[in-house]
Amino acid sequence: MKKTLLFNYGLLILLTISTAVISNFVAIKSLAIGLIMGLSALKFMLVSFEFMELKKANLFWKVSLIFVLFLIVLSVVFISN
């Protein structure tokens, strides 16, 4: 259990550093926005399922969270282009 939490925490740190690197070095704006939103969605899913114990929740809450996250990411990427 503790190893899993430490692994997830390390992965979150790595994804955050990756987001910072992408925002500074990617020259194509639309590519950078897509990558950053994808990494942010991945971090959100990791936090919600691992640290907020959503993996033990009802299927309705899991599906609705993923659906709303997909809509938000899609709308931000669409509006930014």
Secondary structure, DSSP 8 states (H G I E B T S, - for coil): -HHHHHHHHHHHHHHHHHHHHHHHH---HHHHHHHHHHHHHHHHHHIIIIIS-GGGS-HHHHHHHHHHHHHHHHHHHHHH-
